[in-house]
Amino acid sequence: MPVSSLPLPIISEAMCGAFEQHNKAMHRWAEILTDWPVDVQDRFDVRPTMNAGTVDARGYRERSWSLIPGWAKAPRLAYSTFNARAETVAEKSTFRSAWRKSQRCIVPVSAYFEWPIIDGVKRCHRITGSDGLPLLLAGLWDTWVGDDERHTFTVLTTQPVSQIDWVHHRMPLLLDADNIAEWLHGSVDQASRLLTARTERRLSAAPFIMRPGSTGDLFADC
């Protein structure tokens, strides 16, 4: 059935926070993800505050998804920080310090998920690259030190590409292979140019349901 004949979705204001990191898929970009360990456990349902694999200028590090700025008095904030708008990340107090210090990272994912409301029901959709390769999400990281040390990150968001704008009015800021070095190692000015860059990757969104025999209770609420 063509998309034009489907019921129009109701798009929620908040971007849904969920993605997967399938280890085999990550290694399909081994020339970029040179520090991605071979023994990393597959993660099929990463939600805010859960750990995920990231790559920064120094290499691979596991971090918790929801950035806690280093200046925070406590490791909990009264508002969500798992996403940061690319248009304002350099200005918002929560992310400004990490941005100015070039604490940038990439979050490789094999897919991320959104729940548009179709016919009054939230419908889980899995968004992937049409070429089957992993998506590289632009992120920022920070470290909070108190009674313990918390390594955290946020995913930057931007306007969606046309293929998936019916799913949500925001999408993760995607980095193309040619931009990885500039994002991780470039100056703040160089990285700033990537905040408005439009990915050349084609994306697809497909309904996603729990399949019998899957490992774990994956997206049971879809």
TORPA-4810 file (N, C-alpha, C, O; in nm, 3 decimals):
<nodes>
NODE_1_0.085_-0.119_0.000_0.000_0.000_0.000_0.089_0.124_0.000_0.178_0.134_0.084_M
NODE_2_0.068_0.218_-0.091_0.151_0.339_-0.094_0.128_0.424_0.030_0.020_0.421_0.089_P
NODE_3_0.231_0.501_0.068_0.222_0.583_0.188_0.106_0.681_0.180_0.042_0.710_0.281_V
NODE_4_0.077_0.732_0.059_-0.028_0.832_0.044_-0.165_0.779_0.080_-0.254_0.857_0.111_S
NODE_5_-0.184_0.645_0.077_-0.314_0.589_0.108_-0.325_0.545_0.253_-0.431_0.500_0.295_S
NODE_6_-0.217_0.559_0.331_-0.219_0.520_0.471_-0.283_0.630_0.554_-0.282_0.746_0.514_L
NODE_7_-0.340_0.594_0.671_-0.394_0.697_0.759_-0.284_0.792_0.801_-0.171_0.750_0.827_P
NODE_8_-0.316_0.922_0.809_-0.216_1.019_0.849_-0.183_1.002_0.997_-0.275_0.994_1.079_L
NODE_9_-0.055_0.996_1.034_-0.018_0.979_1.175_-0.029_1.109_1.251_-0.014_1.217_1.194_P
NODE_10_-0.054_1.097_1.382_-0.043_1.210_1.472_0.096_1.206_1.530_0.134_1.108_1.593_I
NODE_11_0.174_1.312_1.509_0.314_1.312_1.550_0.326_1.376_1.688_0.285_1.491_1.707_I
NODE_12_0.382_1.303_1.783_0.397_1.355_1.918_0.504_1.462_1.923_0.591_1.468_1.836_S
NODE_13_0.497_1.548_2.025_0.594_1.656_2.039_0.731_1.603_2.080_0.834_1.648_2.029_E
NODE_14_0.733_1.506_2.172_0.860_1.454_2.222_0.913_1.346_2.130_0.841_1.256_2.087_A
NODE_15_1.041_1.358_2.099_1.103_1.254_2.017_1.120_1.129_2.101_1.174_1.135_2.211_M
NODE_16_1.074_1.016_2.050_1.083_0.893_2.127_1.229_0.852_2.143_1.309_0.863_2.050_C
NODE_17_1.264_0.806_2.261_1.402_0.770_2.287_1.422_0.621_2.290_1.401_0.558_2.394_G
NODE_18_1.462_0.563_2.180_1.493_0.420_2.176_1.574_0.390_2.051_1.544_0.439_1.942_A
NODE_19_1.676_0.308_2.068_1.753_0.263_1.952_1.815_0.127_1.981_1.811_0.078_2.094_F
NODE_20_1.872_0.068_1.878_1.938_-0.061_1.895_2.082_-0.051_1.845_2.112_0.026_1.753_E
NODE_21_2.169_-0.129_1.906_2.308_-0.142_1.862_2.337_-0.291_1.844_2.365_-0.363_1.940_Q
NODE_22_2.330_-0.334_1.719_2.355_-0.473_1.687_2.503_-0.486_1.651_2.550_-0.425_1.554_H
NODE_23_2.575_-0.565_1.728_2.721_-0.570_1.717_2.769_-0.603_1.576_2.863_-0.540_1.527_N
NODE_24_2.706_-0.699_1.511_2.747_-0.738_1.376_2.730_-0.622_1.279_2.814_-0.599_1.192_K
NODE_25_2.621_-0.550_1.294_2.597_-0.435_1.206_2.701_-0.325_1.230_2.743_-0.259_1.136_A
NODE_26_2.741_-0.307_1.355_2.840_-0.204_1.384_2.971_-0.231_1.310_3.037_-0.138_1.263_M
NODE_27_3.008_-0.356_1.300_3.135_-0.390_1.237_3.132_-0.381_1.085_3.234_-0.400_1.019_H
NODE_28_3.015_-0.352_1.030_3.008_-0.333_0.885_3.073_-0.200_0.846_3.097_-0.175_0.728_R
NODE_29_3.100_-0.117_0.944_3.175_0.006_0.919_3.306_0.001_0.997_3.343_0.098_1.063_W
NODE_30_3.374_-0.111_0.990_3.494_-0.132_1.070_3.603_-0.030_1.040_3.684_0.003_1.127_A
NODE_31_3.607_0.020_0.917_3.711_0.116_0.882_3.690_0.249_0.954_3.784_0.327_0.968_E
NODE_32_3.568_0.275_1.000_3.539_0.396_1.076_3.539_0.367_1.225_3.597_0.441_1.304_I
NODE_33_3.475_0.259_1.263_3.462_0.223_1.404_3.576_0.131_1.446_3.552_0.020_1.493_L
NODE_34_3.697_0.177_1.428_3.815_0.093_1.451_3.829_0.051_1.596_3.892_-0.050_1.626_T
NODE_35_3.770_0.129_1.688_3.783_0.098_1.830_3.662_0.024_1.885_3.653_0.002_2.006_D
NODE_36_3.570_-0.015_1.799_3.450_-0.084_1.848_3.487_-0.227_1.887_3.526_-0.305_1.801_W
NODE_37_3.476_-0.264_2.016_3.519_-0.397_2.061_3.437_-0.509_1.998_3.318_-0.493_1.971_P
NODE_38_3.502_-0.621_1.976_3.433_-0.734_1.913_3.342_-0.806_2.011_3.253_-0.879_1.970_V
NODE_39_3.364_-0.785_2.141_3.288_-0.859_2.243_3.178_-0.776_2.307_3.127_-0.814_2.412_D
NODE_40_3.140_-0.665_2.246_3.032_-0.583_2.301_2.900_-0.659_2.290_2.870_-0.721_2.188_V
NODE_41_2.822_-0.653_2.396_2.693_-0.720_2.396_2.593_-0.647_2.306_2.587_-0.524_2.308_Q
NODE_42_2.515_-0.723_2.227_2.410_-0.662_2.146_2.309_-0.593_2.237_2.274_-0.643_2.344_D
NODE_43_2.263_-0.477_2.193_2.159_-0.404_2.266_2.046_-0.374_2.170_2.063_-0.302_2.071_R
NODE_44_1.930_-0.431_2.198_1.817_-0.416_2.107_1.712_-0.317_2.158_1.616_-0.288_2.087_F
NODE_45_1.729_-0.267_2.279_1.628_-0.177_2.335_1.696_-0.079_2.429_1.683_-0.090_2.551_D
NODE_46_1.767_0.017_2.373_1.836_0.117_2.454_1.742_0.235_2.477_1.691_0.295_2.382_V
NODE_47_1.719_0.265_2.601_1.632_0.376_2.639_1.712_0.476_2.723_1.820_0.443_2.771_R
NODE_48_1.660_0.599_2.742_1.731_0.698_2.823_1.769_0.645_2.960_1.692_0.573_3.024_P
NODE_49_1.888_0.681_3.004_1.957_0.642_3.128_2.023_0.505_3.118_2.097_0.466_3.208_T
NODE_50_1.998_0.431_3.010_2.066_0.302_2.993_2.201_0.324_2.926_2.223_0.425_2.860_M
NODE_51_2.291_0.228_2.944_2.424_0.238_2.885_2.420_0.202_2.737_2.341_0.119_2.692_N
NODE_52_2.509_0.267_2.661_2.523_0.239_2.519_2.667_0.265_2.479_2.741_0.334_2.550_A
NODE_53_2.707_0.211_2.366_2.841_0.232_2.315_2.851_0.362_2.238_2.765_0.392_2.155_G
NODE_54_2.955_0.439_2.265_2.982_0.562_2.192_3.127_0.563_2.148_3.209_0.488_2.201_T
NODE_55_3.159_0.647_2.051_3.296_0.666_2.006_3.326_0.815_2.010_3.257_0.895_1.947_V
NODE_56_3.432_0.854_2.084_3.473_0.993_2.087_3.613_1.006_2.027_3.662_0.912_1.965_D
NODE_57_3.676_1.120_2.045_3.808_1.145_1.985_3.914_1.048_2.035_4.015_1.027_1.968_A
NODE_58_3.891_0.989_2.151_3.988_0.896_2.209_3.954_0.750_2.182_4.036_0.662_2.208_R
NODE_59_3.835_0.725_2.131_3.798_0.587_2.101_3.666_0.547_2.166_3.582_0.632_2.195_G
NODE_60_3.650_0.419_2.189_3.524_0.363_2.239_3.508_0.388_2.388_3.603_0.377_2.465_Y
NODE_61_3.384_0.422_2.428_3.351_0.430_2.570_3.202_0.407_2.588_3.120_0.456_2.511_R
NODE_62_3.168_0.332_2.692_3.028_0.313_2.728_2.984_0.431_2.814_3.055_0.474_2.905_E
NODE_63_2.867_0.482_2.781_2.811_0.595_2.854_2.663_0.575_2.876_2.598_0.498_2.806_R
NODE_64_2.610_0.647_2.974_2.467_0.643_3.003_2.397_0.749_2.918_2.445_0.862_2.905_S
NODE_65_2.282_0.711_2.860_2.211_0.800_2.768_2.122_0.897_2.844_2.013_0.858_2.887_W
NODE_66_2.163_1.015_2.861_2.098_1.132_2.921_2.209_1.212_2.985_2.259_1.176_3.092_S
NODE_67_2.247_1.320_2.919_2.365_1.394_2.960_2.346_1.464_3.094_2.246_1.533_3.116_L
NODE_68_2.443_1.445_3.183_2.450_1.518_3.308_2.569_1.613_3.299_2.684_1.567_3.294_I
NODE_69_2.545_1.743_3.295_2.659_1.836_3.282_2.750_1.828_3.403_2.705_1.801_3.515_P
NODE_70_2.879_1.853_3.380_2.975_1.842_3.487_2.950_1.939_3.601_2.993_1.913_3.714_G
NODE_71_2.881_2.051_3.574_2.857_2.151_3.678_2.734_2.121_3.764_2.709_2.191_3.862_W
NODE_72_2.657_2.019_3.728_2.534_1.989_3.802_2.566_1.952_3.948_2.666_1.886_3.974_A
NODE_73_2.481_1.995_4.040_2.502_1.967_4.182_2.471_1.821_4.217_2.522_1.768_4.315_K
NODE_74_2.388_1.758_4.136_2.350_1.619_4.160_2.336_1.549_4.025_2.315_1.615_3.923_A
NODE_75_2.348_1.416_4.024_2.342_1.344_3.897_2.201_1.320_3.845_2.179_1.228_3.767_P
NODE_76_2.107_1.401_3.888_1.970_1.393_3.839_1.922_1.534_3.806_1.944_1.628_3.883_R
NODE_77_1.856_1.546_3.692_1.802_1.676_3.653_1.650_1.667_3.646_1.593_1.558_3.633_L
NODE_78_1.587_1.781_3.655_1.440_1.783_3.656_1.381_1.780_3.517_1.259_1.785_3.501_A
NODE_79_1.465_1.772_3.416_1.418_1.773_3.278_1.500_1.671_3.198_1.608_1.629_3.241_Y
NODE_80_1.446_1.630_3.083_1.513_1.527_3.003_1.630_1.586_2.927_1.625_1.700_2.881_S
NODE_81_1.737_1.508_2.915_1.857_1.554_2.844_1.908_1.446_2.748_2.026_1.446_2.713_T
NODE_82_1.821_1.355_2.706_1.868_1.252_2.614_1.876_1.302_2.470_1.941_1.241_2.385_F
NODE_83_1.809_1.415_2.442_1.819_1.480_2.312_1.858_1.626_2.330_1.825_1.688_2.431_N
NODE_84_1.930_1.679_2.231_1.966_1.821_2.229_1.942_1.873_2.088_1.988_1.812_1.991_A
NODE_85_1.871_1.982_2.076_1.844_2.038_1.944_1.972_2.096_1.884_2.040_2.176_1.948_R
NODE_86_2.003_2.055_1.762_2.124_2.104_1.696_2.121_2.255_1.679_2.225_2.321_1.681_A
NODE_87_2.002_2.311_1.663_1.989_2.455_1.639_2.028_2.538_1.761_2.067_2.654_1.746_E
NODE_88_2.019_2.481_1.881_2.042_2.559_2.003_2.143_2.496_2.097_2.162_2.545_2.209_T
NODE_89_2.209_2.390_2.056_2.298_2.317_2.147_2.412_2.405_2.198_2.458_2.386_2.311_V
NODE_90_2.458_2.500_2.118_2.568_2.586_2.160_2.525_2.692_2.260_2.609_2.758_2.321_A
NODE_91_2.392_2.709_2.279_2.340_2.814_2.365_2.281_2.761_2.495_2.289_2.829_2.597_E
NODE_92_2.223_2.644_2.494_2.155_2.590_2.611_2.256_2.558_2.721_2.359_2.494_2.695_K
NODE_93_2.226_2.601_2.842_2.322_2.586_2.952_2.358_2.440_2.979_2.470_2.410_3.019_S
NODE_94_2.264_2.349_2.959_2.290_2.208_2.987_2.399_2.152_2.897_2.478_2.068_2.940_T
NODE_95_2.403_2.197_2.772_2.494_2.139_2.674_2.608_2.232_2.633_2.703_2.188_2.567_F
NODE_96_2.600_2.358_2.671_2.694_2.460_2.622_2.839_2.427_2.657_2.929_2.443_2.574_R
NODE_97_2.862_2.383_2.780_3.000_2.354_2.822_3.059_2.239_2.741_3.172_2.248_2.695_S
NODE_98_2.983_2.132_2.725_3.032_2.018_2.647_3.060_2.058_2.503_3.157_2.013_2.442_A
NODE_99_2.973_2.144_2.449_2.993_2.190_2.311_3.120_2.273_2.299_3.200_2.251_2.208_W
NODE_100_3.139_2.368_2.389_3.255_2.456_2.382_3.386_2.379_2.404_3.491_2.419_2.353_R
NODE_101_3.380_2.270_2.480_3.499_2.190_2.508_3.523_2.083_2.401_3.613_2.000_2.415_K
NODE_102_3.443_2.084_2.295_3.454_1.986_2.186_3.439_1.843_2.236_3.508_1.753_2.189_S
NODE_103_3.348_1.823_2.330_3.323_1.689_2.383_3.215_1.621_2.297_3.103_1.595_2.341_Q
NODE_104_3.254_1.595_2.174_3.162_1.538_2.076_3.187_1.388_2.061_3.299_1.340_2.081_R
NODE_105_3.083_1.317_2.027_3.095_1.173_2.006_2.999_1.130_1.897_2.915_1.209_1.852_C
NODE_106_3.013_1.008_1.853_2.914_0.948_1.763_2.852_0.828_1.834_2.916_0.760_1.914_I
NODE_107_2.727_0.805_1.803_2.653_0.693_1.861_2.609_0.604_1.744_2.507_0.633_1.681_V
NODE_108_2.683_0.498_1.716_2.646_0.411_1.604_2.524_0.326_1.642_2.522_0.264_1.749_P
NODE_109_2.426_0.323_1.556_2.307_0.241_1.582_2.271_0.164_1.455_2.294_0.210_1.344_V
NODE_110_2.215_0.048_1.475_2.165_-0.027_1.360_2.023_0.016_1.326_1.975_-0.010_1.215_S
NODE_111_1.955_0.082_1.421_1.821_0.136_1.395_1.780_0.221_1.514_1.833_0.206_1.624_A
NODE_112_1.685_0.312_1.491_1.619_0.378_1.603_1.468_0.368_1.581_1.423_0.330_1.473_Y
NODE_113_1.391_0.403_1.683_1.248_0.375_1.683_1.166_0.498_1.714_1.205_0.583_1.795_F
NODE_114_1.051_0.506_1.649_0.953_0.611_1.675_0.815_0.549_1.685_0.790_0.441_1.631_E
NODE_115_0.724_0.619_1.754_0.589_0.570_1.774_0.486_0.672_1.725_0.422_0.736_1.809_W
NODE_116_0.468_0.691_1.595_0.360_0.780_1.550_0.225_0.720_1.587_0.209_0.598_1.592_P
NODE_117_0.128_0.808_1.612_-0.007_0.762_1.644_-0.087_0.752_1.515_-0.113_0.852_1.448_I
NODE_118_-0.126_0.631_1.481_-0.202_0.605_1.359_-0.335_0.541_1.397_-0.338_0.440_1.466_I
NODE_119_-0.443_0.602_1.353_-0.578_0.555_1.390_-0.595_0.547_1.541_-0.659_0.455_1.592_D
NODE_120_-0.536_0.644_1.612_-0.553_0.650_1.756_-0.465_0.558_1.836_-0.476_0.551_1.958_G
NODE_121_-0.376_0.487_1.769_-0.291_0.389_1.837_-0.145_0.418_1.806_-0.110_0.445_1.691_V
NODE_122_-0.059_0.412_1.908_0.084_0.428_1.884_0.136_0.306_1.809_0.116_0.192_1.852_K
NODE_123_0.202_0.330_1.696_0.254_0.222_1.613_0.406_0.230_1.609_0.462_0.328_1.560_R
NODE_124_0.472_0.129_1.659_0.617_0.129_1.661_0.673_0.115_1.520_0.632_0.026_1.445_C
NODE_125_0.766_0.204_1.483_0.832_0.199_1.353_0.983_0.196_1.373_1.038_0.267_1.457_H
NODE_126_1.048_0.114_1.295_1.193_0.098_1.301_1.255_0.176_1.184_1.224_0.149_1.068_R
NODE_127_1.341_0.271_1.216_1.402_0.356_1.113_1.544_0.310_1.089_1.623_0.298_1.184_I
NODE_128_1.578_0.284_0.965_1.710_0.233_0.928_1.760_0.305_0.803_1.686_0.378_0.738_T
NODE_129_1.886_0.283_0.772_1.939_0.328_0.646_1.892_0.235_0.536_1.895_0.113_0.552_G
NODE_130_1.849_0.291_0.424_1.799_0.207_0.315_1.907_0.115_0.259_1.876_0.013_0.198_S
NODE_131_2.035_0.152_0.280_2.146_0.070_0.232_2.183_-0.042_0.329_2.272_-0.122_0.300_D
NODE_132_2.116_-0.047_0.444_2.143_-0.153_0.540_2.261_-0.127_0.632_2.287_-0.206_0.722_G
NODE_133_2.333_-0.018_0.610_2.448_0.014_0.694_2.403_0.087_0.821_2.296_0.147_0.823_L
NODE_134_2.485_0.083_0.925_2.448_0.152_1.049_2.433_0.302_1.029_2.487_0.360_0.935_P
NODE_135_2.359_0.363_1.118_2.346_0.508_1.122_2.441_0.561_1.228_2.455_0.503_1.336_L
NODE_136_2.507_0.673_1.198_2.598_0.734_1.294_2.535_0.861_1.346_2.526_0.961_1.274_L
NODE_137_2.490_0.859_1.470_2.421_0.971_1.532_2.524_1.065_1.596_2.617_1.020_1.662_L
NODE_138_2.504_1.193_1.576_2.592_1.293_1.638_2.553_1.310_1.784_2.435_1.324_1.817_A
NODE_139_2.654_1.310_1.871_2.626_1.324_2.013_2.725_1.414_2.084_2.828_1.452_2.028_G
NODE_140_2.693_1.447_2.207_2.783_1.517_2.298_2.797_1.433_2.424_2.704_1.362_2.463_L
NODE_141_2.914_1.439_2.488_2.934_1.365_2.611_2.980_1.460_2.722_3.031_1.569_2.696_W
NODE_142_2.961_1.415_2.845_3.011_1.490_2.960_3.039_1.391_3.072_2.992_1.277_3.069_D
NODE_143_3.114_1.436_3.171_3.146_1.354_3.287_3.109_1.430_3.413_3.152_1.544_3.434_T
NODE_144_3.029_1.366_3.497_2.991_1.424_3.625_3.066_1.351_3.736_3.069_1.228_3.738_W
NODE_145_3.127_1.427_3.827_3.204_1.367_3.936_3.145_1.413_4.068_3.135_1.532_4.097_V
NODE_146_3.106_1.315_4.149_3.054_1.341_4.283_3.098_1.227_4.372_3.218_1.200_4.384_G
NODE_147_3.002_1.160_4.435_3.035_1.039_4.511_3.087_0.930_4.419_3.162_0.842_4.461_D
NODE_148_3.046_0.936_4.296_3.097_0.846_4.194_3.119_0.926_4.066_3.105_1.049_4.067_D
NODE_149_3.153_0.860_3.958_3.179_0.926_3.830_3.077_0.877_3.729_3.062_0.756_3.710_E
NODE_150_3.008_0.969_3.664_2.905_0.934_3.566_2.949_0.982_3.427_2.976_1.101_3.407_R
NODE_151_2.956_0.889_3.333_2.988_0.921_3.194_2.857_0.915_3.115_2.795_0.810_3.106_H
NODE_152_2.817_1.027_3.059_2.685_1.036_2.996_2.695_1.101_2.858_2.797_1.161_2.822_T
NODE_153_2.587_1.089_2.781_2.583_1.150_2.648_2.442_1.189_2.611_2.345_1.144_2.672_F
NODE_154_2.432_1.274_2.509_2.304_1.311_2.451_2.314_1.295_2.300_2.423_1.299_2.244_T
NODE_155_2.200_1.276_2.235_2.192_1.265_2.089_2.134_1.395_2.034_2.029_1.440_2.079_V
NODE_156_2.203_1.454_1.937_2.154_1.577_1.875_2.042_1.545_1.777_2.043_1.441_1.712_L
NODE_157_1.947_1.637_1.767_1.835_1.619_1.674_1.826_1.737_1.579_1.878_1.845_1.606_T
NODE_158_1.758_1.713_1.466_1.744_1.815_1.363_1.613_1.794_1.289_1.533_1.709_1.328_T
NODE_159_1.590_1.872_1.183_1.469_1.855_1.102_1.479_1.723_1.025_1.588_1.685_0.983_Q
NODE_160_1.369_1.653_1.006_1.375_1.522_0.940_1.391_1.535_0.788_1.352_1.634_0.728_P
NODE_161_1.448_1.432_0.729_1.453_1.424_0.583_1.315_1.385_0.534_1.233_1.333_0.610_V
NODE_162_1.290_1.409_0.407_1.155_1.396_0.353_1.100_1.254_0.362_0.979_1.235_0.375_S
NODE_163_1.188_1.154_0.356_1.137_1.017_0.354_1.069_0.977_0.485_0.986_0.885_0.486_Q
NODE_164_1.103_1.044_0.596_1.046_1.003_0.724_0.981_1.118_0.799_0.954_1.106_0.919_I
NODE_165_0.953_1.230_0.732_0.893_1.342_0.804_0.751_1.314_0.849_0.696_1.388_0.931_D
NODE_166_0.690_1.207_0.796_0.556_1.169_0.841_0.561_1.092_0.974_0.459_1.075_1.040_W
NODE_167_0.681_1.045_1.012_0.695_0.968_1.136_0.711_1.062_1.255_0.651_1.040_1.360_V
NODE_168_0.792_1.166_1.237_0.819_1.261_1.346_0.874_1.389_1.286_0.936_1.388_1.180_H
NODE_169_0.852_1.501_1.357_0.901_1.629_1.305_1.047_1.655_1.344_1.102_1.759_1.310_H
NODE_170_1.109_1.560_1.415_1.251_1.566_1.446_1.313_1.431_1.415_1.244_1.329_1.409_R
NODE_171_1.446_1.431_1.396_1.519_1.307_1.377_1.660_1.328_1.432_1.703_1.442_1.448_M
NODE_172_1.732_1.220_1.460_1.872_1.237_1.504_1.954_1.305_1.396_1.930_1.285_1.276_P
NODE_173_2.051_1.385_1.437_2.146_1.444_1.344_2.241_1.333_1.299_2.318_1.280_1.379_L
NODE_174_2.235_1.299_1.170_2.316_1.189_1.117_2.444_1.242_1.054_2.444_1.345_0.987_L
NODE_175_2.550_1.169_1.077_2.680_1.205_1.019_2.714_1.109_0.907_2.702_0.988_0.923_L
NODE_176_2.755_1.163_0.794_2.803_1.080_0.684_2.948_1.041_0.709_3.019_1.106_0.786_D
NODE_177_2.992_0.936_0.643_3.126_0.882_0.667_3.234_0.988_0.649_3.332_0.989_0.723_A
NODE_178_3.217_1.076_0.551_3.319_1.177_0.523_3.330_1.283_0.631_3.426_1.359_0.634_D
NODE_179_3.232_1.289_0.721_3.231_1.394_0.823_3.275_1.347_0.961_3.283_1.427_1.054_N
NODE_180_3.303_1.218_0.975_3.334_1.164_1.108_3.457_1.229_1.169_3.454_1.273_1.284_I
NODE_181_3.566_1.236_1.093_3.690_1.293_1.146_3.670_1.438_1.189_3.721_1.481_1.292_A
NODE_182_3.596_1.514_1.108_3.573_1.655_1.140_3.489_1.669_1.266_3.515_1.758_1.348_E
NODE_183_3.390_1.583_1.282_3.305_1.589_1.401_3.383_1.553_1.528_3.367_1.618_1.632_W
NODE_184_3.465_1.451_1.520_3.536_1.405_1.639_3.661_1.487_1.670_3.694_1.508_1.787_L
NODE_185_3.731_1.535_1.566_3.861_1.598_1.588_3.868_1.744_1.544_3.968_1.811_1.571_H
NODE_186_3.766_1.794_1.479_3.770_1.931_1.429_3.748_2.034_1.538_3.717_2.001_1.653_G
NODE_187_3.766_2.160_1.501_3.742_2.270_1.594_3.591_2.289_1.613_3.510_2.229_1.543_S
NODE_188_3.555_2.374_1.710_3.414_2.404_1.732_3.353_2.466_1.606_3.240_2.434_1.570_V
NODE_189_3.427_2.554_1.541_3.375_2.617_1.419_3.353_2.514_1.309_3.253_2.519_1.237_D
NODE_190_3.446_2.421_1.295_3.430_2.317_1.194_3.310_2.229_1.225_3.231_2.198_1.135_Q
NODE_191_3.294_2.191_1.350_3.181_2.107_1.388_3.049_2.182_1.372_2.947_2.121_1.341_A
NODE_192_3.052_2.312_1.393_2.929_2.392_1.381_2.869_2.381_1.242_2.747_2.383_1.226_S
NODE_193_2.954_2.369_1.142_2.904_2.358_1.004_2.825_2.229_0.982_2.738_2.222_0.896_R
NODE_194_2.857_2.128_1.061_2.788_2.000_1.046_2.651_2.000_1.113_2.569_1.911_1.088_L
NODE_195_2.625_2.098_1.198_2.496_2.103_1.265_2.381_2.128_1.168_2.267_2.092_1.196_L
NODE_196_2.412_2.189_1.055_2.309_2.217_0.956_2.325_2.132_0.830_2.251_2.149_0.733_T
NODE_197_2.421_2.041_0.831_2.442_1.955_0.714_2.329_1.855_0.702_2.279_1.803_0.802_A
NODE_198_2.288_1.828_0.579_2.183_1.730_0.554_2.245_1.601_0.505_2.325_1.602_0.411_R
NODE_199_2.211_1.491_0.569_2.268_1.363_0.531_2.228_1.325_0.390_2.119_1.357_0.343_T
NODE_200_2.318_1.255_0.324_2.289_1.204_0.190_2.233_1.062_0.197_2.194_1.005_0.095_E
NODE_201_2.228_1.007_0.317_2.173_0.873_0.333_2.023_0.874_0.312_1.954_0.968_0.354_R
NODE_202_1.972_0.771_0.249_1.829_0.752_0.239_1.784_0.666_0.355_1.850_0.568_0.390_R
NODE_203_1.671_0.702_0.415_1.619_0.631_0.531_1.486_0.567_0.498_1.415_0.609_0.407_L
NODE_204_1.454_0.464_0.573_1.323_0.400_0.557_1.267_0.370_0.695_1.340_0.343_0.789_S
NODE_205_1.134_0.376_0.705_1.064_0.347_0.831_0.964_0.236_0.805_0.881_0.246_0.715_A
NODE_206_0.971_0.132_0.885_0.883_0.018_0.867_0.819_-0.020_1.000_0.884_-0.011_1.104_A
NODE_207_0.692_-0.062_0.998_0.629_-0.107_1.123_0.711_-0.219_1.185_0.768_-0.303_1.116_P
NODE_208_0.718_-0.217_1.316_0.799_-0.315_1.387_0.715_-0.382_1.494_0.650_-0.314_1.574_F
NODE_209_0.716_-0.514_1.496_0.641_-0.589_1.597_0.732_-0.694_1.658_0.833_-0.733_1.600_I
NODE_210_0.694_-0.739_1.777_0.769_-0.844_1.846_0.752_-0.975_1.772_0.640_-1.019_1.747_M
NODE_211_0.863_-1.038_1.737_0.857_-1.166_1.667_0.873_-1.281_1.766_0.958_-1.274_1.854_R
NODE_212_0.794_-1.387_1.754_0.810_-1.501_1.843_0.952_-1.556_1.834_1.009_-1.570_1.725_P
NODE_213_1.007_-1.587_1.950_1.141_-1.644_1.952_1.250_-1.541_1.966_1.367_-1.578_1.976_G
NODE_214_1.215_-1.409_1.968_1.316_-1.307_1.986_1.373_-1.316_2.127_1.305_-1.359_2.220_S
NODE_215_1.498_-1.275_2.143_1.562_-1.278_2.273_1.523_-1.155_2.352_1.549_-1.042_2.310_T
NODE_216_1.460_-1.176_2.469_1.424_-1.064_2.554_1.289_-1.007_2.517_1.233_-1.037_2.412_G
NODE_217_1.238_-0.924_2.607_1.106_-0.862_2.590_1.126_-0.731_2.515_1.119_-0.624_2.575_D
NODE_218_1.151_-0.740_2.385_1.190_-0.625_2.306_1.069_-0.549_2.254_0.989_-0.602_2.177_L
NODE_219_1.058_-0.424_2.299_0.953_-0.335_2.249_0.815_-0.400_2.262_0.733_-0.395_2.170_F
NODE_220_0.792_-0.458_2.375_0.663_-0.524_2.397_0.548_-0.425_2.396_0.433_-0.465_2.378_A
NODE_221_0.578_-0.295_2.417_0.472_-0.195_2.421_0.446_-0.135_2.283_0.367_-0.041_2.272_D
NODE_222_0.508_-0.187_2.178_0.485_-0.131_2.046_0.346_-0.166_1.997_0.307_-0.128_1.887_C
</nodes>
